Amino acid sequence: MERRSGLFHRPSQSLPLALASKSNMTTNTSTSSRRRAPAGAAANINAVRTLAILAMITIFAVLGIFVKLIPSKVSLISSSKSASSAACLHGEEQTWHGGHPAKDRPGSCWCGGDEYCMCTPSLAIDIVLYSKTPSMDEYSVWVVRRRDTGQLATIGGFVDVGETTESAVLREAEEETGIIIPLEQANSAMKLIGVYSDPRRDNRRAIVSIAYALEFIPSATTTKVGTSIPKAGDDAKEVISVPLAEIGVKYKGEDWYADHLTILLDFKEQMATDGSVVREGELYEDVARSTCSSIS
């Protein structure tokens, strides 16, 4: 061991040439790999970003198609509760008020396939089915008891699309009582009582009803079961005969559904010869309607 400049100096030992070369190659390879790694990672990141962008574009495209396929009436319903507007745009909800007894009931408007929405009244018919008593000196009226409320009501229902109100009278009479009115007798047996359009008359929705008087002659009319006695069908619980003189006297107030007592009292006045009809217990004293002066 030699000492130089006050420091100990260890003579270097040479590595074999082959081993040194191999060590250098390994070192160079590792260094090269470490230098290339950042470029590969950046490429991977760019690929992930590209895939994410393509996925987002695909999602938005699918959502756009889905929104177009959703029924318009689903997206058009709003939370408005106003019942005073003449037409409700975009199928907004309404609250109907009326009935007997009166109460509020929510509903919504109808929208067509062209996305045009409107709140127009539904069209219905009411039938005062009457017949002469065996003594032939007074009349009785056939009414139904409703299954849903248990109240008395005139025979009737909604007019179907493509159907006239006169045809609806014959159909509803058959469905609710079984009575079959021959077409050749329909014109002579059916008389117009009036049009009832008061928005308060029914709490299910705004309904305009055309009321008809229909004379039931047992000897000239039959039923679906082959008898001359009306029998409850469809949504009627029972069919009963009520003397016309007792309507508004014995049967009044909330015994009757909606404004049906008003319809029957109007009929009673039209049939009366002296005009002395007591009016009590009606849904409203000022029910909006247009009536005929007489049945004849």
Residue pairs with C-beta under 8 A, 6 or more apart in sequence:
1 8
1 9
1 10
2 9
2 11
3 9
15 23
72 111
72 115
73 91
73 111
73 117
76 90
76 91
76 92
76 111
76 115
76 117
77 90
77 91
77 92
77 93
77 108
78 90
78 91
78 92
78 93
79 92
79 93
80 88
80 92
80 93
80 94
81 93
81 94
81 95
81 106
82 94
82 95
83 94
83 95
83 96
83 97
85 119
86 119
87 109
87 118
87 119
87 120
88 94
88 108
88 109
88 117
88 118
88 119
89 117
90 111
90 117
91 108
91 109
91 110
91 111
91 117
92 108
92 109
93 106
93 107
93 108
94 106
94 107
94 108
94 109
94 119
95 104
95 105
95 106
95 107
96 104
96 105
96 106
96 107
96 202
96 203
96 204
96 205
96 206
97 103
97 104
97 105
97 200
97 203
98 198
98 199
98 200
98 201
98 202
98 203
98 258
98 283
99 105
99 201
99 202
99 203
99 204
99 258
99 283
100 151
100 254
100 256
100 257
100 258
100 259
100 261
100 283
101 254
102 200
102 203
102 283
103 203
104 203
105 203
105 204
107 204
107 205
109 117
109 118
109 119
110 117
110 118
110 119
111 117
119 206
120 206
121 197
121 199
121 205
121 206
121 207
121 208
122 158
122 205
122 206
122 207
122 208
123 158
123 159
123 165
123 207
123 208
123 209
123 210
124 156
124 157
124 158
124 159
124 207
124 208
124 209
124 210
125 156
125 157
125 159
125 165
125 168
125 169
125 172
125 209
125 210
125 211
125 212
126 154
126 155
126 156
126 196
126 209
126 210
126 211
126 212
126 260
126 263
127 154
127 155
127 156
127 169
127 172
127 173
127 211
127 212
127 213
127 214
128 141
128 154
128 193
128 211
128 212
128 213
128 214
128 263
128 264
128 267
129 141
129 142
129 143
129 154
129 155
129 173
129 177
129 179
129 214
129 216
129 230
130 139
130 140
130 141
130 142
130 213
130 214
130 215
130 216
130 244
130 267
131 139
131 140
131 142
131 215
131 216
131 217
131 218
131 241
132 138
132 139
132 140
133 139
133 140
133 243
138 243
138 244
138 245
139 243
139 244
139 271
140 241
140 242
140 243
140 244
141 241
141 242
141 243
141 244
141 247
141 264
141 267
142 155
142 177
142 216
142 230
142 239
142 240
142 241
142 242
143 152
143 153
143 154
143 155
143 239
143 240
143 242
143 260
143 264
144 152
144 153
144 154
144 155
144 176
144 177
144 232
144 236
144 237
144 238
144 239
144 240
145 151
145 152
145 153
145 232
145 236
145 237
145 238
145 239
145 240
146 152
146 153
146 235
146 236
146 237
146 257
147 235
147 236
147 237
148 235
149 257
150 237
151 254
151 255
151 256
151 257
152 240
152 242
152 251
152 255
152 256
152 257
152 260
153 256
153 257
153 258
153 260
154 211
154 260
154 263
154 264
155 172
155 173
155 176
155 177
155 236
156 172
156 176
156 209
157 168
157 172
157 175
157 176
157 234
158 168
159 165
159 168
160 168
160 171
163 171
165 210
165 212
166 186
166 190
166 212
169 186
169 190
169 212
169 214
170 181
170 183
170 186
173 179
173 181
173 214
174 180
174 181
174 224
175 233
175 234
176 232
176 233
176 234
176 235
176 236
176 239
177 223
177 230
177 231
177 232
177 233
177 236
177 239
178 223
178 224
178 225
178 230
178 231
178 233
179 216
179 221
179 222
179 223
179 230
180 221
180 222
180 223
180 224
181 189
181 190
181 214
181 221
185 220
185 221
189 214
189 215
189 217
190 212
190 213
190 214
191 212
191 213
191 214
191 215
191 292
191 295
191 296
192 210
192 211
192 212
192 213
192 292
193 211
193 212
193 213
193 263
193 266
193 267
193 270
193 291
193 292
193 295
194 211
194 263
194 266
194 289
194 290
194 291
194 292
195 208
195 209
195 210
195 211
195 289
195 290
195 291
196 208
196 209
196 210
196 211
196 259
196 262
196 263
196 287
196 288
196 289
197 208
197 209
197 288
197 289
197 290
198 259
198 284
198 287
198 288
198 289
199 206
199 288
200 283
200 284
200 287
201 207
201 209
201 258
201 259
201 283
201 287
202 258
202 259
209 263
211 263
211 266
211 267
213 267
213 270
213 295
216 230
218 228
218 229
219 228
221 228
222 228
223 229
223 230
223 231
224 233
225 231
230 239
231 239
232 238
232 239
242 251
244 268
244 271
247 261
247 264
247 265
247 268
248 261
248 264
248 265
248 268
248 277
248 278
248 279
248 280
248 281
249 278
251 261
252 261
252 280
252 281
253 261
253 280
253 281
254 281
255 261
255 281
256 264
256 281
256 283
258 283
259 282
259 283
259 284
259 287
261 281
261 282
261 283
262 282
262 283
262 287
262 289
265 277
265 279
265 282
266 289
266 291
267 295
268 277
269 275
269 277
270 291
270 292
270 293
270 294
270 295
271 295
